[in-house]
Structure formats: structure tokens, C-alpha cells
Amino acid sequence: MNNVIIVSKCLRVINFTFNKKKYLFHFRGVYVGKKIRKIELVGDDTLNILKGEEYVLYVKIVSIEDHIVKGTIIKFRDIEEFKDQS
């Protein structure tokens, strides 16, 4: 599918496989005409993504199933990094 930029808060981090983690992010809205309730992303376990923090994510969308966007994290930045630049 497409690569997109998402700004969202991490709700949960789950060990997925030996070197991958699944990250659940908050989202309420519509994407390509489909109602979305949350975002479920997979990334390396070396990513420093923490529950409760907000991020700007560059994501490759893989699918949309049951109101959940599923994809992989290409890169990310903590939203606090943008606040510090003001």
C-alpha cells in the first residue's frame, strides 16, 4: 500500500518475535474512506518506543483489517524533539 506519516500516542508495546515488537497506537478517524480505531505496527525490538509517549512515525501501510491499520515502522521521532526546537 502507501507510506504515510502518522502522529500518535503509543498505547502498548508487545514482544512479537525474537527481534520484533508490535506497537499499538491511538487513532480515531478515517483513512482512505475506512473508519479506523487503532494502528498496529511492527518494528525492530531495538526501537526506543515507549508506552504513553507521542511520536511522529513514518510508516509503510500493509493492510486495513477490522478498523485497524497494520504496517511497519520505517522511522520515527519522539514528538518532544520537535517541541525542543522552538
DOVEX-818401 format. One record per atom (N, C-alpha, C, O): residue number from 0; atom name; x, y, z. Coordinates in pm, 1 decimal, decimal comma, m for minus. Atoms other than C-alpha are relative to their C-alpha. Example, Ala and Ser with C-alpha at 12.3 -4.5 7.8 and 13.67 -1.06 7.14 Angstrom:
% residues 2
<k=0&a=N&east=89,0&north=m119,0&up=0,0>
<k=0&a=CA&east=1230,0&north=m450,0&up=780,0>
<k=0&a=C&east=90,0&north=120,0&up=0,0>
<k=0&a=O&east=193,6&north=118,1&up=66,5>
<k=1&a=N&east=m82,0&north=m119,0&up=m6,0>
<k=1&a=CA&east=1367,0&north=m106,0&up=714,0>
<k=1&a=C&east=m77,0&north=109,0&up=73,0>
<k=1&a=O&east=m26,1&north=219,8&up=89,9>
END
This chain:
% residues 86
<k=0&a=N&east=83,1&north=m117,6&up=0,0>
<k=0&a=CA&east=0,0&north=0,0&up=0,0>
<k=0&a=C&east=88,5&north=125,3&up=0,0>
<k=0&a=O&east=183,3&north=133,7&up=m78,1>
<k=1&a=N&east=m68,0&north=m129,3&up=1,9>
<k=1&a=CA&east=126,5&north=351,5&up=84,6>
<k=1&a=C&east=90,5&north=19,8&up=120,2>
<k=1&a=O&east=76,5&north=m46,6&up=222,9>
<k=2&a=N&east=m76,4&north=m49,8&up=m114,5>
<k=2&a=CA&east=386,0&north=513,5&up=303,9>
<k=2&a=C&east=m68,6&north=126,4&up=47,7>
<k=2&a=O&east=m105,9&north=211,6&up=m32,9>
<k=3&a=N&east=69,4&north=m114,2&up=m57,2>
<k=3&a=CA&east=230,8&north=766,6&up=541,6>
<k=3&a=C&east=75,1&north=51,2&up=122,4>
<k=3&a=O&east=158,2&north=m18,9&up=180,1>
<k=4&a=N&east=m52,2&north=m57,2&up=m124,2>
<k=4&a=CA&east=327,2&north=998,2&up=826,5>
<k=4&a=C&east=m115,8&north=5,3&up=99,2>
<k=4&a=O&east=m224,2&north=54,0&up=67,0>
<k=5&a=N&east=102,7&north=6,9&up=m103,7>
<k=5&a=CA&east=132,8&north=946,3&up=1149,9>
<k=5&a=C&east=53,8&north=66,7&up=126,2>
<k=5&a=O&east=169,4&north=46,3&up=163,3>
<k=6&a=N&east=m32,8&north=m55,6&up=m131,0>
<k=6&a=CA&east=136,0&north=1147,8&up=1472,5>
<k=6&a=C&east=m95,0&north=m66,6&up=98,2>
<k=6&a=O&east=m216,6&north=m50,7&up=88,0>
<k=7&a=N&east=86,3&north=76,4&up=m89,4>
<k=7&a=CA&east=10,1&north=929,8&up=1755,9>
<k=7&a=C&east=70,6&north=m34,3&up=130,3>
<k=7&a=O&east=192,5&north=m22,0&up=142,8>
<k=8&a=N&east=m48,4&north=40,6&up=m132,1>
<k=8&a=CA&east=48,4&north=811,5&up=2115,4>
<k=8&a=C&east=5,3&north=m152,4&up=8,0>
<k=8&a=O&east=m89,7&north=m220,6&up=m30,5>
<k=9&a=N&east=m15,8&north=144,7&up=m14,7>
<k=9&a=CA&east=180,9&north=461,6&up=2188,1>
<k=9&a=C&east=m83,8&north=m48,5&up=118,3>
<k=9&a=O&east=m68,8&north=0,2&up=230,4>
<k=10&a=N&east=86,0&north=55,4&up=m103,9>
<k=10&a=CA&east=m76,7&north=261,7&up=2384,2>
<k=10&a=C&east=57,3&north=m126,3&up=63,9>
<k=10&a=O&east=31,5&north=m155,1&up=180,8>
<k=11&a=N&east=m49,6&north=128,8&up=m50,0>
<k=11&a=CA&east=108,1&north=m68,4&up=2420,0>
<k=11&a=C&east=116,6&north=m48,1&up=m84,7>
<k=11&a=O&east=121,4&north=m24,3&up=m205,3>
<k=12&a=N&east=m113,2&north=61,9&up=69,0>
<k=12&a=CA&east=433,1&north=m247,4&up=2331,7>
<k=12&a=C&east=m4,0&north=m148,6&up=32,9>
<k=12&a=O&east=m8,8&north=m185,7&up=150,2>
<k=13&a=N&east=12,5&north=144,1&up=m17,4>
<k=13&a=CA&east=418,7&north=m626,3&up=2279,0>
<k=13&a=C&east=118,0&north=m68,5&up=m67,4>
<k=13&a=O&east=150,1&north=m37,3&up=m182,1>
<k=14&a=N&east=m102,4&north=81,6&up=64,9>
<k=14&a=CA&east=704,8&north=m870,5&up=2217,2>
<k=14&a=C&east=m69,0&north=m86,8&up=m103,7>
<k=14&a=O&east=m164,2&north=m158,6&up=m72,8>
<k=15&a=N&east=67,0&north=65,0&up=112,9>
<k=15&a=CA&east=617,5&north=m1015,2&up=1877,2>
<k=15&a=C&east=75,0&north=m126,0&up=m42,6>
<k=15&a=O&east=17,3&north=m234,7&up=m46,0>
<k=16&a=N&east=m87,3&north=113,1&up=32,3>
<k=16&a=CA&east=906,4&north=m1239,8&up=1770,4>
<k=16&a=C&east=133,4&north=26,3&up=68,3>
<k=16&a=O&east=145,5&north=120,1&up=147,1>
<k=17&a=N&east=m130,5&north=m11,3&up=m63,7>
<k=17&a=CA&east=1269,4&north=m1283,6&up=1872,8>
<k=17&a=C&east=58,4&north=140,8&up=m9,4>
<k=17&a=O&east=110,5&north=192,7&up=89,3>
<k=18&a=N&east=m61,1&north=m132,6&up=16,4>
<k=18&a=CA&east=1380,7&north=m948,1&up=1729,3>
<k=18&a=C&east=m99,1&north=106,2&up=m48,9>
<k=18&a=O&east=m57,8&north=210,3&up=m99,9>
<k=19&a=N&east=103,3&north=m95,5&up=41,2>
<k=19&a=CA&east=1049,5&north=m771,6&up=1654,3>
<k=19&a=C&east=m95,8&north=26,0&up=115,0>
<k=19&a=O&east=m117,5&north=m59,0&up=201,4>
<k=20&a=N&east=104,5&north=m34,9&up=m96,3>
<k=20&a=CA&east=792,6&north=m590,6&up=1864,1>
<k=20&a=C&east=m119,9&north=54,5&up=m76,3>
<k=20&a=O&east=m106,5&north=106,7&up=m187,0>
<k=21&a=N&east=122,4&north=m56,5&up=54,6>
<k=21&a=CA&east=432,9&north=m492,8&up=1794,4>
<k=21&a=C&east=m33,6&north=121,5&up=85,1>
<k=21&a=O&east=m31,0&north=114,8&up=208,0>
<k=22&a=N&east=30,4&north=m125,7&up=m67,3>
<k=22&a=CA&east=337,5&north=m135,1&up=1881,3>
<k=22&a=C&east=m143,4&north=39,9&up=m34,4>
<k=22&a=O&east=m178,7&north=48,9&up=m152,0>
<k=23&a=N&east=137,5&north=m42,8&up=21,7>
<k=23&a=CA&east=m26,2&north=m28,5&up=1927,5>
<k=23&a=C&east=m8,7&north=150,0&up=26,4>
<k=23&a=O&east=35,4&north=198,6&up=130,5>
<k=24&a=N&east=10,8&north=m145,0&up=m8,6>
<k=24&a=CA&east=m103,2&north=338,8&up=1866,5>
<k=24&a=C&east=m145,6&north=44,1&up=m6,3>
<k=24&a=O&east=m229,1&north=m20,5&up=m69,8>
<k=25&a=N&east=132,9&north=m58,8&up=m2,9>
<k=25&a=CA&east=m410,5&north=552,8&up=1930,2>
<k=25&a=C&east=m32,8&north=62,6&up=m135,4>
<k=25&a=O&east=52,0&north=127,8&up=m196,4>
<k=26&a=N&east=48,1&north=m69,7&up=119,4>
<k=26&a=CA&east=m614,0&north=665,4&up=1629,1>
<k=26&a=C&east=m151,1&north=m13,3&up=m6,6>
<k=26&a=O&east=m204,6&north=m123,3&up=7,1>
<k=27&a=N&east=144,0&north=m0,7&up=22,3>
<k=27&a=CA&east=m976,9&north=762,2&up=1579,7>
<k=27&a=C&east=m24,4&north=89,1&up=m120,4>
<k=27&a=O&east=4,4&north=208,7&up=m117,2>
<k=28&a=N&east=26,2&north=m79,5&up=118,3>
<k=28&a=CA&east=m1080,5&north=872,3&up=1235,6>
<k=28&a=C&east=m21,5&north=m86,1&up=m122,0>
<k=28&a=O&east=m62,8&north=m201,7&up=m112,3>
<k=29&a=N&east=22,9&north=66,7&up=127,0>
<k=29&a=CA&east=m1096,4&north=777,4&up=871,4>
<k=29&a=C&east=127,3&north=5,9&up=m82,1>
<k=29&a=O&east=194,1&north=109,2&up=m87,1>
<k=30&a=N&east=m114,7&north=6,5&up=90,8>
<k=30&a=CA&east=m820,6&north=665,2&up=633,6>
<k=30&a=C&east=m47,0&north=m70,6&up=m126,3>
<k=30&a=O&east=m102,9&north=m180,0&up=m118,5>
<k=31&a=N&east=44,3&north=46,3&up=131,5>
<k=31&a=CA&east=m890,6&north=607,9&up=261,7>
<k=31&a=C&east=m145,3&north=m49,0&up=3,1>
<k=31&a=O&east=m178,5&north=m153,6&up=m52,7>
<k=32&a=N&east=142,4&north=30,0&up=m3,0>
<k=32&a=CA&east=m1263,6&north=607,2&up=334,6>
<k=32&a=C&east=m41,8&north=m108,4&up=97,6>
<k=32&a=O&east=m158,5&north=m147,6&up=99,3>
<k=33&a=N&east=32,1&north=105,9&up=m95,7>
<k=33&a=CA&east=m1244,6&north=343,1&up=609,5>
<k=33&a=C&east=17,2&north=51,7&up=142,2>
<k=33&a=O&east=115,6&north=118,8&up=173,4>
<k=34&a=N&east=m6,7&north=m39,7&up=m140,1>
<k=34&a=CA&east=m1317,6&north=402,5&up=977,9>
<k=34&a=C&east=113,2&north=m76,9&up=68,6>
<k=34&a=O&east=124,1&north=m198,7&up=54,9>
<k=35&a=N&east=m115,6&north=60,1&up=m67,0>
<k=35&a=CA&east=m1004,2&north=339,2&up=1187,9>
<k=35&a=C&east=m13,5&north=21,9&up=150,8>
<k=35&a=O&east=m48,6&north=131,1&up=195,6>
<k=36&a=N&east=5,2&north=m8,0&up=m146,0>
<k=36&a=CA&east=m994,4&north=262,9&up=1563,2>
<k=36&a=C&east=137,8&north=m1,1&up=63,5>
<k=36&a=O&east=156,9&north=56,7&up=170,5>
<k=37&a=N&east=m136,2&north=0,0&up=m52,9>
<k=37&a=CA&east=m623,5&north=196,6&up=1615,1>
<k=37&a=C&east=98,9&north=m37,2&up=m109,2>
<k=37&a=O&east=61,1&north=m78,8&up=m218,7>
<k=38&a=N&east=m109,1&north=30,5&up=92,7>
<k=38&a=CA&east=m287,9&north=144,9&up=1446,0>
<k=38&a=C&east=88,4&north=m104,6&up=65,6>
<k=38&a=O&east=128,9&north=m89,6&up=180,9>
<k=39&a=N&east=m82,8&north=110,5&up=m49,8>
<k=39&a=CA&east=m87,1&north=m175,4&up=1488,1>
<k=39&a=C&east=123,8&north=m10,4&up=m90,4>
<k=39&a=O&east=113,2&north=m44,6&up=m208,2>
<k=40&a=N&east=m122,6&north=m4,2&up=79,0>
<k=40&a=CA&east=275,6&north=m151,9&up=1375,6>
<k=40&a=C&east=102,2&north=m99,6&up=52,5>
<k=40&a=O&east=106,1&north=m129,9&up=171,8>
<k=41&a=N&east=m109,6&north=90,3&up=m35,7>
<k=41&a=CA&east=569,7&north=m392,1&up=1373,1>
<k=41&a=C&east=130,9&north=73,0&up=m26,8>
<k=41&a=O&east=145,4&north=143,3&up=m126,9>
<k=42&a=N&east=m131,4&north=m59,7&up=16,0>
<k=42&a=CA&east=928,0&north=m277,6&up=1422,7>
<k=42&a=C&east=104,4&north=m79,6&up=74,9>
<k=42&a=O&east=71,6&north=m168,2&up=153,8>
<k=43&a=N&east=m109,9&north=67,6&up=m69,4>
<k=43&a=CA&east=1267,9&north=m393,1&up=1542,3>
<k=43&a=C&east=m11,2&north=22,4&up=149,7>
<k=43&a=O&east=m61,8&north=125,2&up=194,6>
<k=44&a=N&east=4,8&north=m15,2&up=m145,6>
<k=44&a=CA&east=1299,7&north=m453,0&up=1914,8>
<k=44&a=C&east=102,3&north=100,5&up=50,6>
<k=44&a=O&east=104,1&north=131,4&up=169,7>
<k=45&a=N&east=m98,7&north=m101,0&up=m39,2>
<k=45&a=CA&east=1585,4&north=m200,2&up=1916,9>
<k=45&a=C&east=m58,6&north=141,3&up=m0,7>
<k=45&a=O&east=5,0&north=234,8&up=47,9>
<k=46&a=N&east=63,3&north=m131,9&up=2,2>
<k=46&a=CA&east=1342,0&north=89,3&up=1859,1>
<k=46&a=C&east=m32,3&north=41,9&up=142,4>
<k=46&a=O&east=m81,7&north=m38,1&up=221,8>
<k=47&a=N&east=23,0&north=m51,4&up=m135,3>
<k=47&a=CA&east=1314,3&north=306,1&up=2168,2>
<k=47&a=C&east=m136,3&north=69,1&up=5,5>
<k=47&a=O&east=m145,2&north=189,7&up=28,3>
<k=48&a=N&east=136,3&north=m50,7&up=m4,8>
<k=48&a=CA&east=935,6&north=347,6&up=2157,2>
<k=48&a=C&east=m60,5&north=m43,1&up=132,8>
<k=48&a=O&east=m59,6&north=m161,4&up=166,9>
<k=49&a=N&east=50,2&north=26,0&up=m134,4>
<k=49&a=CA&east=772,4&north=375,4&up=2499,3>
<k=49&a=C&east=m150,1&north=23,6&up=8,8>
<k=49&a=O&east=m203,1&north=115,4&up=m53,8>
<k=50&a=N&east=142,8&north=m14,5&up=m25,6>
<k=50&a=CA&east=412,3&north=331,0&up=2610,9>
<k=50&a=C&east=m26,7&north=136,9&up=63,4>
<k=50&a=O&east=44,4&north=179,3&up=154,5>
<k=51&a=N&east=39,5&north=m128,4&up=m55,4>
<k=51&a=CA&east=243,2&north=664,0&up=2680,3>
<k=51&a=C&east=65,3&north=120,7&up=m64,8>
<k=51&a=O&east=25,7&north=234,1&up=m37,7>
<k=52&a=N&east=m68,4&north=m111,2&up=67,1>
<k=52&a=CA&east=476,1&north=873,8&up=2463,4>
<k=52&a=C&east=m59,4&north=22,7&up=m139,2>
<k=52&a=O&east=m114,9&north=m69,0&up=m199,7>
<k=53&a=N&east=50,4&north=m35,1&up=132,1>
<k=53&a=CA&east=378,6&north=1055,7&up=2141,8>
<k=53&a=C&east=114,1&north=3,3&up=m100,5>
<k=53&a=O&east=225,7&north=44,9&up=m69,0>
<k=54&a=N&east=m102,8&north=12,1&up=104,0>
<k=54&a=CA&east=565,5&north=1002,2&up=1815,2>
<k=54&a=C&east=m50,4&north=48,3&up=m134,9>
<k=54&a=O&east=m170,2&north=46,4&up=m163,1>
<k=55&a=N&east=23,4&north=m21,9&up=141,5>
<k=55&a=CA&east=585,3&north=1115,5&up=1456,8>
<k=55&a=C&east=59,5&north=m122,4&up=m67,6>
<k=55&a=O&east=179,5&north=m147,8&up=m57,3>
<k=56&a=N&east=m40,8&north=128,2&up=57,9>
<k=56&a=CA&east=601,2&north=789,0&up=1262,0>
<k=56&a=C&east=m8,3&north=4,2&up=m151,6>
<k=56&a=O&east=m106,7&north=52,4&up=m207,8>
<k=57&a=N&east=3,5&north=20,2&up=143,8>
<k=57&a=CA&east=693,0&north=722,6&up=900,4>
<k=57&a=C&east=m24,6&north=m148,4&up=m17,8>
<k=57&a=O&east=58,1&north=m230,3&up=22,3>
<k=58&a=N&east=50,4&north=136,4&up=m3,6>
<k=58&a=CA&east=504,4&north=401,8&up=826,0>
<k=58&a=C&east=m32,8&north=m51,4&up=m139,5>
<k=58&a=O&east=m82,1&north=23,6&up=m223,8>
<k=59&a=N&east=45,8&north=67,9&up=121,4>
<k=59&a=CA&east=452,9&north=155,5&up=541,2>
<k=59&a=C&east=m126,6&north=m75,3&up=37,5>
<k=59&a=O&east=m121,8&north=m168,3&up=118,1>
<k=60&a=N&east=127,5&north=66,4&up=m26,7>
<k=60&a=CA&east=84,8&north=53,1&up=547,4>
<k=60&a=C&east=m2,2&north=m133,4&up=m74,4>
<k=60&a=O&east=23,8&north=m139,1&up=m194,6>
<k=61&a=N&east=6,9&north=133,8&up=59,4>
<k=61&a=CA&east=44,3&north=m321,0&up=486,5>
<k=61&a=C&east=m144,6&north=m37,1&up=m30,3>
<k=61&a=O&east=m175,1&north=m88,2&up=m138,1>
<k=62&a=N&east=140,7&north=34,4&up=21,0>
<k=62&a=CA&east=m331,4&north=m366,1&up=532,3>
<k=62&a=C&east=m88,3&north=77,9&up=97,0>
<k=62&a=O&east=m40,8&north=141,1&up=191,3>
<k=63&a=N&east=100,2&north=m53,7&up=m90,3>
<k=63&a=CA&east=m650,2&north=m241,6&up=692,8>
<k=63&a=C&east=m99,9&north=m111,8&up=23,4>
<k=63&a=O&east=m167,4&north=m156,0&up=m69,6>
<k=64&a=N&east=88,7&north=110,5&up=m34,7>
<k=64&a=CA&east=m848,6&north=m510,2&up=876,8>
<k=64&a=C&east=m75,6&north=34,0&up=127,8>
<k=64&a=O&east=m15,4&north=78,0&up=225,7>
<k=65&a=N&east=83,3&north=m20,6&up=m119,0>
<k=65&a=CA&east=m1138,6&north=m475,5&up=1123,3>
<k=65&a=C&east=25,5&north=135,5&up=66,0>
<k=65&a=O&east=39,4&north=143,5&up=188,1>
<k=66&a=N&east=m19,8&north=m137,4&up=m48,6>
<k=66&a=CA&east=m1087,3&north=m98,0&up=1159,1>
<k=66&a=C&east=138,6&north=22,3&up=61,4>
<k=66&a=O&east=157,1&north=115,1&up=140,1>
<k=67&a=N&east=m136,7&north=m12,4&up=m51,1>
<k=67&a=CA&east=m715,5&north=m147,1&up=1236,3>
<k=67&a=C&east=95,8&north=13,5&up=m117,5>
<k=67&a=O&east=98,5&north=m71,3&up=m206,7>
<k=68&a=N&east=m105,2&north=m16,5&up=100,6>
<k=68&a=CA&east=m435,5&north=m9,2&up=1018,8>
<k=68&a=C&east=119,8&north=m82,1&up=46,6>
<k=68&a=O&east=165,1&north=m67,3&up=160,1>
<k=69&a=N&east=m116,6&north=81,9&up=m32,6>
<k=69&a=CA&east=m147,6&north=m260,0&up=1010,4>
<k=69&a=C&east=113,9&north=38,4&up=m92,7>
<k=69&a=O&east=94,8&north=59,0&up=m212,6>
<k=70&a=N&east=m112,8&north=m40,3&up=81,3>
<k=70&a=CA&east=200,2&north=m171,8&up=895,6>
<k=70&a=C&east=132,6&north=m21,0&up=69,8>
<k=70&a=O&east=140,0&north=m84,1&up=175,2>
<k=71&a=N&east=m134,7&north=9,6&up=m56,2>
<k=71&a=CA&east=572,4&north=m148,2&up=960,9>
<k=71&a=C&east=57,0&north=140,1&up=17,0>
<k=71&a=O&east=29,7&north=230,3&up=m62,3>
<k=72&a=N&east=m62,6&north=m128,8&up=m28,2>
<k=72&a=CA&east=771,6&north=136,8&up=1111,1>
<k=72&a=C&east=126,6&north=13,6&up=m84,1>
<k=72&a=O&east=216,4&north=m70,3&up=m76,7>
<k=73&a=N&east=m119,0&north=m27,9&up=80,3>
<k=73&a=CA&east=1023,4&north=283,7&up=867,3>
<k=73&a=C&east=97,6&north=84,2&up=82,3>
<k=73&a=O&east=216,2&north=52,6&up=92,1>
<k=74&a=N&east=m78,7&north=m81,6&up=m93,0>
<k=74&a=CA&east=1147,1&north=557,6&up=1101,6>
<k=74&a=C&east=m95,7&north=78,1&up=87,2>
<k=74&a=O&east=m215,0&north=85,7&up=57,9>
<k=75&a=N&east=84,6&north=m72,5&up=m93,1>
<k=75&a=CA&east=1019,2&north=767,1&up=1390,7>
<k=75&a=C&east=81,7&north=103,7&up=75,7>
<k=75&a=O&east=204,6&north=98,1&up=80,3>
<k=76&a=N&east=m61,8&north=m97,5&up=m91,1>
<k=76&a=CA&east=1090,1&north=1063,9&up=1617,3>
<k=76&a=C&east=m97,2&north=27,2&up=112,7>
<k=76&a=O&east=m218,4&north=33,3&up=91,8>
<k=77&a=N&east=81,3&north=m38,9&up=m114,6>
<k=77&a=CA&east=964,7&north=1146,0&up=1962,7>
<k=77&a=C&east=m47,9&north=142,2&up=m24,9>
<k=77&a=O&east=30,4&north=228,4&up=m64,8>
<k=78&a=N&east=57,1&north=m132,3&up=26,8>
<k=78&a=CA&east=733,7&north=1445,0&up=1934,1>
<k=78&a=C&east=66,9&north=107,6&up=88,2>
<k=78&a=O&east=67,8&north=225,1&up=51,6>
<k=79&a=N&east=m68,8&north=m95,4&up=m88,3>
<k=79&a=CA&east=924,2&north=1609,1&up=2224,2>
<k=79&a=C&east=121,1&north=62,5&up=m70,0>
<k=79&a=O&east=158,7&north=175,4&up=m38,7>
<k=80&a=N&east=m114,1&north=m55,1&up=74,1>
<k=80&a=CA&east=1220,4&north=1654,5&up=1985,9>
<k=80&a=C&east=m41,7&north=124,4&up=m80,2>
<k=80&a=O&east=38,7&north=216,1&up=m96,9>
<k=81&a=N&east=47,7&north=m114,7&up=75,2>
<k=81&a=CA&east=1008,2&north=1897,7&up=1781,5>
<k=81&a=C&east=m31,4&north=116,6&up=92,2>
<k=81&a=O&east=m11,9&north=232,2&up=54,8>
<k=82&a=N&east=32,4&north=m105,5&up=m97,2>
<k=82&a=CA&east=895,9&north=2090,8&up=2091,3>
<k=82&a=C&east=124,6&north=70,8&up=47,8>
<k=82&a=O&east=120,7&north=190,9&up=74,6>
<k=83&a=N&east=m125,3&north=m58,4&up=m47,8>
<k=83&a=CA&east=1256,8&north=2148,1&up=2198,2>
<k=83&a=C&east=61,2&north=97,5&up=m99,5>
<k=83&a=O&east=146,1&north=178,0&up=m61,2>
<k=84&a=N&east=m59,8&north=m84,1&up=103,6>
<k=84&a=CA&east=1337,4&north=2324,9&up=1868,8>
<k=84&a=C&east=m62,6&north=138,1&up=m7,0>
<k=84&a=O&east=m20,2&north=219,2&up=m89,3>
<k=85&a=N&east=68,2&north=m129,8&up=10,9>
<k=85&a=CA&east=1108,3&north=2622,8&up=1933,2>
<k=85&a=C&east=78,9&north=113,0&up=62,2>
<k=85&a=O&east=34,2&north=227,6&up=60,6>
END
